[in-house]
Amino acid sequence: MSQEIDYYFTLISPYAYLGHDAFMAVAEKHGATVNFKPCVLGKVFEATGGLPLGKRAPARQAYRWIELQRWREKRNLPLTLQPAYFPADPSLADTCVLAILEAGGDPRGFMERTYRAVWALDKDIADEHVVDGMLADAGHDAHAIVARAKSPEIAAVYQANTDEAIAAGIVGAPGFVLHGEPFWGQDRIELLDDALTSGRAPYRPIA
């Protein structure tokens, strides 16, 4: 039986970038269908008690530097610790993923380019020209996708994904939901793999 995994992310997240390839490999290994669901991370934080980076305690900000270096090495991915354009507004890039999906396309090539643009290539993904180039490089009609990404219909899907993430118990990016069980963070991908392998019943919060 085919499994489905809801994948909640924003293309500005370093942890989503670090976990993307590993997650896609797990999904492919199990023949799972991935439902790509970009969402507004700031609203997820607001609803679940998280804080944007600049408002976190100094100890938490310092620990983040250590974690990024650990996982950069673990995942064997290039990652600039202080990219030139971070933070940046990811909404255009995120909604382009939704426009690609609506058009029946595969967003993975664009997503991979966008993650790397921020964290390895020092590009500004809030710049429409940068987004256009990445869409074209991934084989999409950049003009059509960007135009649709700016539509109210796509904005509504973006908000709906955010609401779904909050309702599903996702508290940050990336987040994965398998049979209603949330897995938060790229460091939970191995646990997601275990759940897919065993076929166990999903774990639930204690009431």
VMD Tcl script that draws the C-alpha trace (Angstrom):
set ca {
  {0.00 0.00 0.00}
  {1.36 3.40 -0.99}
  {2.17 5.73 1.88}
  {1.58 9.49 1.84}
  {3.72 12.05 3.64}
  {2.78 15.69 4.04}
  {5.96 17.78 3.78}
  {5.71 21.22 5.41}
  {8.56 23.63 4.69}
  {9.68 27.08 3.69}
  {12.50 27.54 1.21}
  {14.39 29.96 3.48}
  {14.90 27.40 6.27}
  {18.44 26.06 6.71}
  {17.13 22.92 8.34}
  {14.69 22.28 5.50}
  {17.65 22.64 3.13}
  {19.79 20.27 5.17}
  {17.06 17.65 5.33}
  {15.57 17.90 1.85}
  {17.74 15.38 0.00}
  {17.69 12.94 2.91}
  {13.91 13.13 3.16}
  {13.38 12.68 -0.56}
  {15.65 9.63 -0.48}
  {13.57 8.09 2.33}
  {10.33 8.79 0.47}
  {11.73 7.21 -2.69}
  {13.03 4.20 -0.76}
  {9.53 3.46 0.50}
  {7.68 4.45 -2.66}
  {5.84 7.11 -0.66}
  {3.85 9.92 -2.20}
  {5.05 13.33 -1.04}
  {2.54 16.16 -0.65}
  {4.59 19.35 -0.91}
  {3.12 21.98 1.42}
  {5.07 25.25 1.71}
  {3.78 27.27 4.65}
  {4.34 30.56 6.47}
  {6.82 29.69 9.19}
  {6.31 32.91 11.14}
  {2.63 32.11 11.59}
  {3.48 28.58 12.69}
  {5.81 30.05 15.32}
  {3.15 32.48 16.50}
  {0.62 29.69 16.96}
  {2.96 27.22 18.64}
  {5.18 29.31 20.90}
  {8.23 29.50 18.64}
  {10.33 32.63 18.21}
  {12.00 34.08 15.11}
  {15.76 33.81 15.23}
  {16.45 37.38 16.29}
  {14.19 37.09 19.33}
  {15.67 33.88 20.70}
  {17.83 33.85 23.82}
  {21.57 34.26 23.12}
  {22.29 30.71 24.26}
  {19.81 29.33 21.72}
  {21.26 31.45 18.95}
  {24.77 30.28 19.82}
  {23.69 26.64 19.89}
  {22.16 27.04 16.43}
  {25.61 27.85 15.01}
  {26.95 24.59 16.44}
  {24.05 22.55 15.10}
  {24.37 24.00 11.60}
  {28.04 23.06 11.50}
  {27.34 19.54 12.76}
  {24.59 18.88 10.25}
  {26.45 20.51 7.38}
  {29.16 17.94 7.95}
  {26.72 15.07 8.59}
  {24.70 15.70 5.45}
  {27.81 16.59 3.40}
  {26.22 19.74 2.01}
  {27.68 23.20 1.41}
  {26.22 25.71 3.84}
  {27.27 29.30 4.45}
  {26.71 30.07 8.11}
  {26.01 33.75 7.48}
  {24.53 33.96 3.97}
  {24.36 37.35 2.31}
  {20.56 37.29 2.03}
  {19.21 35.84 5.24}
  {16.66 36.45 6.46}
  {14.78 37.13 3.23}
  {11.10 36.94 2.37}
  {10.52 33.42 0.99}
  {6.88 33.92 0.04}
  {7.36 34.29 -3.72}
  {9.59 31.22 -3.92}
  {7.27 29.22 -1.66}
  {4.19 30.11 -3.68}
  {6.00 29.28 -6.92}
  {6.14 25.71 -5.61}
  {2.35 25.81 -5.28}
  {1.97 27.22 -8.79}
  {4.19 24.47 -10.19}
  {2.09 21.84 -8.43}
  {-1.15 23.39 -9.68}
  {0.20 23.21 -13.23}
  {0.95 19.52 -12.80}
  {4.70 20.00 -12.58}
  {7.38 18.58 -10.32}
  {8.72 21.24 -7.93}
  {11.80 19.37 -6.77}
  {14.28 20.86 -9.23}
  {13.19 24.38 -8.37}
  {13.22 23.63 -4.64}
  {16.74 22.22 -4.75}
  {17.99 25.25 -6.65}
  {16.28 27.63 -4.24}
  {17.62 25.99 -1.10}
  {21.13 26.13 -2.54}
  {20.68 29.69 -3.74}
  {20.31 30.88 -0.16}
  {22.64 28.59 1.72}
  {25.45 27.93 -0.75}
  {25.37 30.62 -3.45}
  {24.52 33.85 -1.57}
  {21.52 34.72 -3.76}
  {18.44 36.67 -2.74}
  {15.34 34.49 -3.20}
  {13.14 37.51 -2.50}
  {14.37 38.96 -5.82}
  {11.94 38.08 -8.61}
  {14.73 37.99 -11.19}
  {16.56 35.38 -9.14}
  {13.37 33.33 -8.85}
  {12.75 33.65 -12.60}
  {16.22 32.28 -13.31}
  {15.82 29.31 -11.02}
  {12.43 28.45 -12.51}
  {13.83 28.60 -16.02}
  {16.85 26.52 -15.04}
  {14.48 23.89 -13.63}
  {12.55 23.76 -16.90}
  {9.47 25.78 -15.95}
  {7.75 28.69 -17.69}
  {9.02 31.34 -15.30}
  {6.64 34.11 -16.38}
  {3.55 31.93 -16.07}
  {4.57 30.39 -12.75}
  {5.45 33.71 -11.11}
  {2.23 35.30 -12.33}
  {0.18 32.45 -10.90}
  {2.18 32.45 -7.66}
  {1.00 36.02 -7.06}
  {-2.67 35.11 -7.44}
  {-5.16 35.19 -4.56}
  {-5.98 31.54 -5.17}
  {-2.39 30.47 -4.57}
  {-2.17 32.78 -1.55}
  {-5.20 30.97 -0.13}
  {-3.49 27.59 -0.54}
  {-0.36 28.95 1.17}
  {-2.48 30.03 4.13}
  {-4.39 26.74 4.15}
  {-1.10 24.82 4.30}
  {-0.06 26.97 7.26}
  {-3.32 26.25 9.05}
  {-2.94 22.53 8.30}
  {0.61 22.50 9.66}
  {-0.52 24.08 12.93}
  {-3.49 21.71 13.24}
  {-1.23 18.71 12.56}
  {1.14 19.61 15.41}
  {4.01 20.93 13.29}
  {6.00 23.56 15.18}
  {8.82 24.39 12.75}
  {10.42 23.58 9.42}
  {10.79 21.07 8.04}
  {7.84 19.08 9.29}
  {6.52 15.76 8.07}
  {3.19 14.10 8.81}
  {2.67 10.37 8.32}
  {-0.79 8.96 9.12}
  {-1.43 11.95 11.35}
  {1.84 11.62 13.29}
  {4.06 14.73 13.11}
  {7.84 14.59 12.79}
  {9.48 17.97 13.36}
  {12.97 18.68 12.11}
  {15.45 17.30 9.64}
  {16.99 15.34 12.51}
  {13.78 13.26 12.73}
  {14.03 11.89 9.20}
  {15.62 8.67 10.44}
  {12.67 8.21 12.82}
  {10.29 8.77 9.93}
  {12.21 6.12 7.99}
  {11.81 3.72 10.92}
  {8.06 4.33 11.05}
  {7.71 3.67 7.34}
  {9.81 0.51 7.61}
  {7.93 -0.97 10.56}
  {4.45 0.05 9.49}
  {3.62 0.69 13.14}
  {0.53 2.56 14.24}
  {1.05 6.31 14.57}
  {1.90 7.75 17.96}
  {-0.54 10.25 19.44}
  {-0.30 12.88 22.17}
  {-1.47 11.84 25.61}
  {-4.77 13.53 26.36}
}
mol new
graphics top color blue
foreach p $ca { graphics top sphere $p radius 0.5 }
foreach p [lrange $ca 0 end-1] q [lrange $ca 1 end] { graphics top cylinder $p $q radius 0.2 }
display resetview
